[in-house]
Amino acid sequence: MKKFKEIFEGNNSVHGVMTLGTPVEAGEKQEATCRMPSEPVTNKMWEDHLIGKEPSLGIVPINELNLCRWGCIDIDVYDTLNHKKIIDSIKSHKFPLITFRSKSGGAHLFLFAKELIPAVLMQSKLKDIAEALGFGGVEVFPKQTELLMEQGDKGSFLNLPYHGGDVSLRYAHTAGGAAATLEQFYSMYDEWAQTKEEIESIKITTPLKEDQAFPDGPPCLNKLAKEGFTQGSRNNALYNIGVYRKKANPDNWEKMMDADNNKYIVPPLPSKEVVTLQKSLEKKDYKYKCKEAPIQPVCEAHKCSKCPFGVGYGESDIQLPEFKDLTKICSDPPLYFLNVDDKRIKLTGEQLLEPRLFKLEVFKQANIAIAKMPTMEKWISENVTPLSAPGAIREIKAIQSMTPAFQLRELLFEFTRNISTGKALEDISNHVSYTDEDKGLTYFLAKDFTDFIKRNGWTDGKTATSNLLSTLEVYKQEKRMQIRTMYREVLIIKAFKRLEIKSSKINYDDSPF
């Protein structure tokens, strides 16, 4: 357990928990709900993970100093995935990666460092490697290069391999593609873990344009052309190829699309279906179907937008930054953190949902100027909804003692029990509270309490404080009562129990000198 912990250690202040949903068909990713309890990672959690106790352990690779000692390329394109082919490709590029089978049958390509290195170095190197392997646009861990921990940000976790030890289905692959035992993995780690200088010197080769099936076209199409388009997505695949041909070869795009059907689609679509697709492409508003299979899992929108025959190139389409990894802090009110072109942004719920406010916050916090935002309806349906879908959004439980409700309750206790209190109801006119022990009720005036909490650092306004106070379980009512010669509006709460202060017993040494 000790070596496993040393290899995969990350941010120890929080851990990830993933609850799997209904089982799905083979080759599909199982839906899951992610939580991030604000609890430190303990030795027992590492031990439970290796013996297979649920839930498995999720670790955030980036620590509080924005350093990490491992990173991962997360490949979940299940219908075309071939682990042995990936291993051979890694070997041909001479990349120091170890390939793992993920919990859903995908691939996790790990890069291990012998020492803590900047998260920005690990992330940028893995993104370049992923692109060279033909998986540009897939998720890369660490997802963040900087954590806003002082604001409650905890980062994004990855479920670790070897849940259940040697009987786990989340194992490393040997060079030959076989499942490696935990001890075999340790030997592989010792062989492939890199120093900071070695990681910096990893060479990345970029495919030549003449090697591309669709020159200057979408990276996703060039990637899929190498691996093959599966039968379940043949129509969408050929449609997107047709969009490219219309852009790149407007004079003879139909003939070239026919040739592409026979060359890249397995098995080729019947001629009748090809003609139907070509007719739909004759419309003026034809566009790439980036949100559908087989494009969506391998989409690289930002790179595509810069390709001469990519999506939106030279058109009036709205080009937005890349949005990833929405995290929700379950406080009251909740807070959100979002990656915008790899910059971490803090948002309220209103700022996330309102395009104008979102645009302003992105510029203020990350110096990223967005020229134009979509309408609110389109913004929510095409951007916010996918980011906040179950399994996509990460939720972190807020620290209870730091919530406004908890703090207001503590101040209420302090005001009614720990400072001077009246001996009779009439005494509340002297700016103190009075507790009727027989009835179990405490009485006080609102102004006296608000003056007290302001002196103690409370900054919320009267309306917000009033609303919050009325939701506390100790609150009873506001009642008009005669106090001496005047009628006053009096707040009534359930009396707090007095705390009995017991000092620890000191054992004196009675032995003689």
C-alpha positions as CSV (number, residue, x, y, z in Angstrom):
1,M,0.0,0.0,0.0
2,K,2.8,2.4,0.8
3,K,4.3,2.4,-2.7
4,F,0.9,2.7,-4.3
5,K,0.2,5.7,-2.2
6,E,3.5,7.3,-3.0
7,I,2.9,6.8,-6.8
8,F,-0.6,8.2,-6.9
9,E,-0.6,10.8,-4.1
10,G,-2.1,14.1,-5.0
11,N,-4.2,16.7,-3.1
12,N,-4.7,15.1,0.3
13,S,-7.3,17.6,1.5
14,V,-10.2,16.1,-0.5
15,H,-11.1,12.9,-2.3
16,G,-13.5,11.8,-5.1
17,V,-16.4,9.5,-4.8
18,M,-18.2,8.1,-7.9
19,T,-21.5,6.3,-7.7
20,L,-22.3,4.3,-10.8
21,G,-25.7,4.4,-12.4
22,T,-27.7,1.7,-14.2
23,P,-25.5,-0.9,-16.1
24,V,-25.2,-0.3,-19.8
25,E,-24.4,-2.2,-22.9
26,A,-20.9,-3.3,-23.6
27,G,-18.8,-0.6,-25.3
28,E,-20.8,2.3,-23.7
29,K,-19.8,4.4,-20.8
30,Q,-21.8,3.9,-17.6
31,E,-23.4,7.0,-16.2
32,A,-22.1,8.1,-12.8
33,T,-22.6,10.7,-10.1
34,C,-19.5,12.4,-8.8
35,R,-19.1,13.9,-5.3
36,M,-16.0,15.4,-3.6
37,P,-16.4,15.3,0.2
38,S,-14.2,17.8,2.0
39,E,-12.5,15.1,3.9
40,P,-8.7,14.3,3.9
41,V,-7.4,11.2,2.3
42,T,-6.6,8.6,5.0
43,N,-4.4,5.5,5.0
44,K,-7.6,3.4,5.4
45,M,-9.0,4.8,2.1
46,W,-5.9,3.6,0.3
47,E,-6.1,0.2,2.0
48,D,-9.9,-0.1,1.2
49,H,-9.2,0.8,-2.4
50,L,-6.7,-2.0,-2.9
51,I,-8.9,-4.6,-1.3
52,G,-11.8,-3.6,-3.5
53,K,-14.1,-1.9,-0.9
54,E,-16.6,0.5,-2.4
55,P,-16.4,3.2,-3.3
56,S,-13.1,3.3,-5.1
57,L,-10.7,6.1,-4.3
58,G,-10.6,9.2,-6.5
59,I,-7.5,11.4,-6.2
60,V,-7.0,15.0,-7.4
61,P,-3.5,15.0,-9.0
62,I,-2.7,18.7,-8.4
63,N,-1.8,19.7,-4.9
64,E,-2.2,23.0,-3.0
65,L,1.2,24.2,-4.4
66,N,0.0,23.5,-8.0
67,L,2.4,20.6,-8.3
68,C,1.8,17.0,-9.3
69,R,3.7,13.8,-9.8
70,W,1.4,12.0,-12.2
71,G,-0.9,12.9,-15.0
72,C,-3.3,10.9,-17.3
73,I,-4.8,11.0,-20.8
74,D,-8.4,9.8,-20.4
75,I,-9.6,8.0,-23.6
76,D,-13.2,6.9,-23.5
77,V,-14.0,6.3,-27.2
78,Y,-15.1,2.8,-26.5
79,D,-16.5,1.6,-29.8
80,T,-13.2,2.1,-31.7
81,L,-10.8,1.5,-28.9
82,N,-8.0,-1.1,-29.2
83,H,-5.6,-1.1,-26.3
84,K,-2.9,-3.1,-28.1
85,K,-3.0,-0.6,-30.9
86,I,-2.6,2.3,-28.5
87,I,0.3,0.5,-26.8
88,D,2.0,0.0,-30.1
89,S,1.5,3.6,-31.1
90,I,3.0,4.8,-27.8
91,K,6.0,2.5,-28.4
92,S,6.5,3.9,-31.9
93,H,6.5,7.5,-30.6
94,K,8.8,6.4,-27.7
95,F,6.5,8.1,-25.1
96,P,7.1,7.1,-21.5
97,L,3.5,6.2,-20.8
98,I,1.9,3.2,-19.1
99,T,-1.5,2.2,-20.5
100,F,-4.3,1.1,-18.1
101,R,-7.8,-0.3,-18.6
102,S,-10.3,2.1,-17.1
103,K,-13.3,1.0,-15.1
104,S,-15.6,1.3,-18.2
105,G,-13.2,-0.4,-20.6
106,G,-11.6,2.8,-21.9
107,A,-7.9,3.6,-21.6
108,H,-6.0,5.7,-19.1
109,L,-2.5,6.7,-20.3
110,F,-0.4,7.6,-17.3
111,L,2.7,9.7,-17.2
112,F,4.6,9.4,-13.9
113,A,7.2,11.8,-12.5
114,K,9.8,10.9,-10.0
115,E,9.4,14.2,-8.3
116,L,6.8,16.9,-7.9
117,I,6.6,19.0,-11.1
118,P,4.5,22.0,-12.1
119,A,1.0,21.0,-13.1
120,V,1.2,23.3,-16.1
121,L,4.1,21.3,-17.5
122,M,2.4,17.9,-16.9
123,Q,-0.9,19.1,-18.5
124,S,0.7,20.8,-21.6
125,K,3.0,17.8,-22.3
126,L,0.1,15.3,-22.0
127,K,-2.1,17.5,-24.4
128,D,0.7,17.4,-27.0
129,I,1.2,13.7,-26.5
130,A,-2.6,13.0,-26.9
131,E,-2.7,15.0,-30.1
132,A,0.3,13.1,-31.5
133,L,-1.4,9.8,-30.7
134,G,-4.5,10.9,-32.5
135,F,-6.6,11.7,-29.3
136,G,-6.5,15.5,-29.3
137,G,-9.4,17.0,-27.4
138,V,-9.8,14.1,-24.9
139,E,-9.7,14.9,-21.1
140,V,-6.3,15.3,-19.6
141,F,-5.5,15.2,-15.8
142,P,-4.6,17.4,-14.1
143,K,-7.5,19.4,-15.5
144,Q,-6.4,22.5,-13.7
145,T,-3.0,24.1,-13.7
146,E,-3.9,26.3,-10.7
147,L,-6.3,25.7,-7.9
148,L,-8.3,28.5,-6.2
149,M,-8.2,26.6,-2.9
150,E,-8.7,29.8,-0.7
151,Q,-12.1,30.1,-2.4
152,G,-13.1,26.5,-2.0
153,D,-11.8,25.1,-5.3
154,K,-10.6,21.5,-5.0
155,G,-9.9,20.5,-8.6
156,S,-11.0,17.4,-10.4
157,F,-10.3,13.8,-9.4
158,L,-9.6,10.6,-11.3
159,N,-10.6,7.1,-10.1
160,L,-7.4,5.2,-9.4
161,P,-6.6,1.8,-11.0
162,Y,-6.2,-1.5,-9.1
163,H,-9.5,-1.2,-7.2
164,G,-9.4,-4.7,-5.8
165,G,-5.7,-5.3,-6.3
166,D,-4.7,-8.1,-8.7
167,V,-8.3,-9.1,-9.4
168,S,-9.2,-5.6,-10.5
169,L,-10.4,-4.9,-14.0
170,R,-8.6,-1.5,-13.8
171,Y,-5.1,-2.9,-14.5
172,A,-2.0,-1.8,-16.3
173,H,-1.1,-3.4,-19.6
174,T,2.2,-5.0,-20.2
175,A,4.1,-4.2,-23.4
176,G,2.4,-7.3,-24.9
177,G,-1.0,-6.1,-23.9
178,A,-1.6,-8.6,-21.1
179,A,-3.0,-7.6,-17.6
180,A,-0.2,-6.7,-15.2
181,T,-0.3,-7.6,-11.6
182,L,0.2,-4.9,-9.0
183,E,3.9,-6.0,-8.5
184,Q,4.4,-6.0,-12.3
185,F,3.0,-2.5,-12.4
186,Y,5.5,-1.4,-9.7
187,S,8.3,-2.7,-11.9
188,M,6.9,-0.8,-14.9
189,Y,6.7,2.4,-12.8
190,D,10.3,2.1,-11.8
191,E,11.3,1.7,-15.4
192,W,9.2,4.5,-16.9
193,A,8.9,7.2,-14.2
194,Q,10.6,10.4,-15.4
195,T,12.5,13.3,-13.9
196,K,11.3,16.9,-14.6
197,E,14.1,17.3,-17.1
198,E,13.2,14.1,-18.9
199,I,9.5,15.2,-19.2
200,E,10.5,18.6,-20.5
201,S,12.6,16.9,-23.2
202,I,9.9,14.5,-24.5
203,K,9.8,15.0,-28.3
204,I,6.5,15.4,-30.0
205,T,6.2,14.9,-33.7
206,T,3.3,16.5,-35.6
207,P,1.7,14.6,-38.5
208,L,2.6,16.1,-41.9
209,K,-0.3,17.7,-43.9
210,E,0.2,15.2,-46.8
211,D,-0.4,12.4,-44.3
212,Q,-3.9,13.8,-43.6
213,A,-6.9,12.2,-45.2
214,F,-8.7,15.6,-45.2
215,P,-6.0,18.3,-45.5
216,D,-6.8,21.5,-43.6
217,G,-10.0,19.8,-42.4
218,P,-11.3,19.0,-38.9
219,P,-8.8,17.1,-36.7
220,C,-11.6,14.8,-35.7
221,L,-12.2,13.6,-39.3
222,N,-8.5,13.0,-39.8
223,K,-8.3,11.0,-36.6
224,L,-11.3,8.9,-37.4
225,A,-10.1,8.3,-40.9
226,K,-7.1,6.5,-39.5
227,E,-9.0,4.4,-37.1
228,G,-12.1,3.7,-39.2
229,F,-15.8,4.9,-38.8
230,T,-17.9,2.3,-37.0
231,Q,-21.2,1.0,-38.5
232,G,-23.4,2.7,-35.9
233,S,-22.2,6.2,-36.9
234,R,-21.7,5.7,-40.7
235,N,-24.4,8.2,-41.8
236,N,-23.2,11.0,-39.5
237,A,-19.6,10.3,-40.5
238,L,-20.2,10.5,-44.2
239,Y,-22.3,13.6,-43.7
240,N,-19.4,15.4,-42.0
241,I,-17.1,14.2,-44.7
242,G,-19.5,15.7,-47.2
243,V,-19.4,19.0,-45.4
244,Y,-15.6,19.0,-45.6
245,R,-15.7,18.2,-49.3
246,K,-18.2,21.0,-50.1
247,K,-15.8,23.4,-48.3
248,A,-12.5,22.1,-49.8
249,N,-13.6,20.8,-53.2
250,P,-16.8,22.7,-54.2
251,D,-16.5,21.8,-57.9
252,N,-16.5,18.0,-57.6
253,W,-17.4,17.3,-54.0
254,E,-20.1,14.7,-54.8
255,K,-17.5,12.4,-56.6
256,M,-15.0,12.8,-53.9
257,M,-17.6,12.0,-51.3
258,D,-18.5,8.8,-53.2
259,A,-14.8,7.9,-53.1
260,D,-14.6,8.6,-49.4
261,N,-17.6,6.4,-48.7
262,N,-15.8,3.4,-50.3
263,K,-12.4,4.3,-48.7
264,Y,-13.2,5.2,-45.1
265,I,-16.7,3.9,-44.3
266,V,-16.8,0.2,-43.2
267,P,-18.9,-1.2,-44.7
268,P,-19.7,1.5,-47.3
269,L,-23.2,3.0,-47.3
270,P,-25.5,2.0,-50.1
271,S,-25.6,4.4,-53.1
272,K,-29.2,5.4,-52.2
273,E,-28.2,6.6,-48.8
274,V,-25.3,8.5,-50.1
275,V,-27.5,10.4,-52.6
276,T,-29.9,11.2,-49.7
277,L,-27.0,12.7,-47.7
278,Q,-25.8,14.7,-50.7
279,K,-29.3,16.2,-51.2
280,S,-29.3,17.3,-47.6
281,L,-25.9,18.9,-48.1
282,E,-27.2,21.0,-51.0
283,K,-29.0,23.2,-48.6
284,K,-27.3,26.6,-47.7
285,D,-27.3,26.0,-44.0
286,Y,-25.2,22.7,-44.0
287,K,-22.8,22.5,-41.0
288,Y,-20.7,19.9,-39.3
289,K,-22.6,17.8,-36.7
290,C,-20.0,18.3,-33.9
291,K,-22.4,17.3,-31.1
292,E,-23.2,13.9,-32.4
293,A,-21.3,10.6,-32.8
294,P,-18.7,9.8,-34.0
295,I,-17.5,13.4,-33.9
296,Q,-18.4,14.5,-30.4
297,P,-16.0,12.2,-28.4
298,V,-12.9,13.4,-30.4
299,C,-14.0,17.0,-31.2
300,E,-11.3,19.7,-30.9
301,A,-13.4,22.8,-31.5
302,H,-10.6,25.3,-31.0
303,K,-8.2,23.7,-33.4
304,C,-11.0,23.0,-35.9
305,S,-12.0,26.7,-35.9
306,K,-8.5,27.6,-37.1
307,C,-8.5,25.1,-39.9
308,P,-9.3,26.6,-43.4
309,F,-12.0,24.0,-43.9
310,G,-13.0,23.6,-40.2
311,V,-16.0,24.6,-38.3
312,G,-16.9,28.3,-38.4
313,Y,-13.6,29.3,-40.2
314,G,-14.1,32.7,-41.9
315,E,-17.8,32.6,-41.0
316,S,-20.0,34.7,-38.8
317,D,-20.6,31.8,-36.3
318,I,-20.0,32.7,-32.7
319,Q,-16.6,31.3,-31.6
320,L,-16.5,30.7,-27.8
321,P,-13.5,29.7,-25.6
322,E,-13.3,26.1,-24.5
323,F,-15.4,25.3,-21.4
324,K,-14.7,22.3,-19.2
325,D,-14.8,20.8,-15.8
326,L,-17.7,22.5,-14.0
327,T,-17.4,22.1,-10.2
328,K,-20.1,23.1,-7.7
329,I,-19.4,24.0,-4.1
330,C,-22.6,23.0,-2.3
331,S,-22.7,26.1,0.0
332,D,-25.5,28.5,0.6
333,P,-25.6,30.0,-1.9
334,P,-23.6,27.6,-4.1
335,L,-20.5,28.6,-5.9
336,Y,-19.2,27.3,-9.2
337,F,-15.7,26.9,-10.7
338,L,-15.2,26.4,-14.5
339,N,-12.2,26.0,-16.8
340,V,-12.3,28.6,-19.5
341,D,-9.4,27.9,-21.9
342,D,-7.6,26.3,-19.0
343,K,-8.1,29.3,-16.7
344,R,-10.1,28.6,-13.5
345,I,-13.0,31.0,-13.1
346,K,-15.2,31.4,-10.0
347,L,-18.9,32.1,-10.6
348,T,-22.2,32.5,-8.8
349,G,-25.3,30.8,-10.2
350,E,-26.5,34.0,-11.8
351,Q,-23.1,34.6,-13.5
352,L,-23.1,31.1,-14.9
353,L,-26.6,31.3,-16.3
354,E,-26.6,34.9,-17.6
355,P,-24.4,35.3,-20.7
356,R,-23.6,39.0,-20.1
357,L,-22.5,38.5,-16.5
358,F,-20.5,35.4,-17.6
359,K,-18.7,37.3,-20.3
360,L,-17.8,40.1,-17.8
361,E,-16.5,37.7,-15.1
362,V,-14.3,35.8,-17.7
363,F,-12.7,39.0,-18.7
364,K,-12.2,40.3,-15.1
365,Q,-10.7,37.0,-13.8
366,A,-8.8,35.6,-16.8
367,N,-8.3,38.5,-19.3
368,I,-10.2,36.5,-21.9
369,A,-12.4,38.8,-24.0
370,I,-15.4,37.0,-25.7
371,A,-16.5,39.1,-28.7
372,K,-20.1,37.8,-28.8
373,M,-22.2,35.5,-26.6
374,P,-25.2,33.5,-27.8
375,T,-28.7,34.2,-26.6
376,M,-29.6,33.0,-23.0
377,E,-31.7,30.1,-24.4
378,K,-28.9,28.9,-26.6
379,W,-26.2,29.5,-24.0
380,I,-28.0,27.4,-21.4
381,S,-29.1,24.6,-23.8
382,E,-25.7,24.2,-25.7
383,N,-23.2,25.0,-22.9
384,V,-24.5,25.1,-19.3
385,T,-26.8,22.0,-19.6
386,P,-24.0,19.7,-20.9
387,L,-21.6,21.0,-18.3
388,S,-24.0,20.4,-15.5
389,A,-25.3,17.0,-16.5
390,P,-25.0,14.1,-14.0
391,G,-21.6,12.6,-14.3
392,A,-20.2,15.8,-15.8
393,I,-20.5,18.2,-12.9
394,R,-18.3,17.7,-9.8
395,E,-20.0,18.5,-6.4
396,I,-18.0,19.4,-3.3
397,K,-19.8,19.4,0.0
398,A,-19.3,22.7,1.8
399,I,-17.7,22.8,5.3
400,Q,-20.8,23.1,7.6
401,S,-19.1,25.3,10.2
402,M,-18.4,27.9,7.5
403,T,-21.9,28.3,6.2
404,P,-23.8,31.6,6.9
405,A,-26.6,29.7,8.7
406,F,-24.1,27.9,11.1
407,Q,-22.3,31.2,11.8
408,L,-25.5,33.1,12.5
409,R,-26.6,30.4,14.9
410,E,-23.3,30.6,16.7
411,L,-23.7,34.4,17.1
412,L,-27.2,33.9,18.3
413,F,-26.0,31.5,21.0
414,E,-23.2,33.9,22.0
415,F,-25.7,36.8,22.3
416,T,-28.3,34.9,24.4
417,R,-26.0,32.8,26.6
418,N,-22.5,34.0,26.7
419,I,-22.9,37.7,27.4
420,S,-24.9,39.6,30.0
421,T,-28.5,38.6,30.1
422,G,-31.6,40.1,31.8
423,K,-33.2,38.7,34.9
424,A,-36.7,39.7,33.8
425,L,-38.5,40.3,30.5
426,E,-38.4,44.0,31.1
427,D,-34.6,43.9,31.0
428,I,-34.5,43.5,27.2
429,S,-35.1,47.2,27.0
430,N,-31.5,47.5,28.3
431,H,-30.2,45.9,25.1
432,V,-29.8,42.4,26.5
433,S,-31.7,39.2,26.0
434,Y,-33.9,37.4,28.6
435,T,-34.4,33.6,28.9
436,D,-37.4,32.1,30.6
437,E,-35.9,28.8,31.7
438,D,-39.3,27.3,32.7
439,K,-40.8,28.0,29.2
440,G,-37.5,27.3,27.4
441,L,-37.8,30.6,25.4
442,T,-35.5,33.5,24.9
443,Y,-36.6,37.1,24.1
444,F,-34.7,40.0,22.6
445,L,-35.1,43.0,20.3
446,A,-33.9,42.8,16.7
447,K,-31.9,46.0,16.7
448,D,-29.9,44.8,19.7
449,F,-29.0,41.5,18.0
450,T,-28.1,43.2,14.7
451,D,-25.9,45.7,16.5
452,F,-24.1,42.8,18.2
453,I,-23.5,40.7,15.1
454,K,-22.1,43.8,13.2
455,R,-19.6,44.3,16.0
456,N,-18.6,40.7,15.5
457,G,-17.9,40.9,11.8
458,W,-21.3,40.0,10.3
459,T,-21.6,41.8,6.9
460,D,-25.0,40.7,5.5
461,G,-27.7,43.3,5.3
462,K,-30.9,43.4,7.4
463,T,-33.1,41.7,4.8
464,A,-30.7,38.8,4.2
465,T,-30.1,38.4,8.0
466,S,-33.8,38.4,8.7
467,N,-34.5,35.8,6.0
468,L,-31.7,33.5,7.3
469,L,-32.7,33.9,10.9
470,S,-36.3,32.9,10.2
471,T,-35.0,29.6,8.7
472,L,-33.1,28.5,11.8
473,E,-34.6,25.6,13.7
474,V,-34.5,27.6,17.0
475,Y,-36.6,30.5,15.6
476,K,-40.1,30.7,17.0
477,Q,-41.8,34.0,16.1
478,E,-41.9,37.8,16.3
479,K,-44.5,39.0,18.7
480,R,-45.8,42.5,19.8
481,M,-45.4,42.6,23.6
482,Q,-45.6,45.3,26.3
483,I,-42.2,46.0,27.7
484,R,-42.6,48.3,30.7
485,T,-44.7,51.2,29.4
486,M,-44.2,50.6,25.7
487,Y,-45.3,47.9,23.1
488,R,-42.3,46.5,21.2
489,E,-41.8,43.9,18.5
490,V,-40.0,41.1,20.3
491,L,-38.1,38.2,18.7
492,I,-38.6,34.8,20.4
493,I,-36.4,31.7,20.0
494,K,-36.1,28.4,21.7
495,A,-33.6,28.8,24.5
496,F,-30.2,27.3,24.0
497,K,-28.9,25.0,26.7
498,R,-26.2,26.4,28.8
499,L,-22.8,24.9,28.4
500,E,-21.3,23.5,31.5
501,I,-17.6,24.4,31.5
502,K,-15.6,21.6,33.0
503,S,-11.9,22.1,33.4
504,S,-9.6,19.2,33.0
505,K,-8.4,17.6,36.2
506,I,-4.7,18.3,36.9
507,N,-2.8,15.5,38.6
508,Y,-0.3,17.0,40.9
509,D,2.8,15.1,41.9
510,D,2.4,14.7,45.7
511,S,5.7,12.8,46.0
512,P,8.2,14.4,48.5
513,F,11.2,16.3,47.2
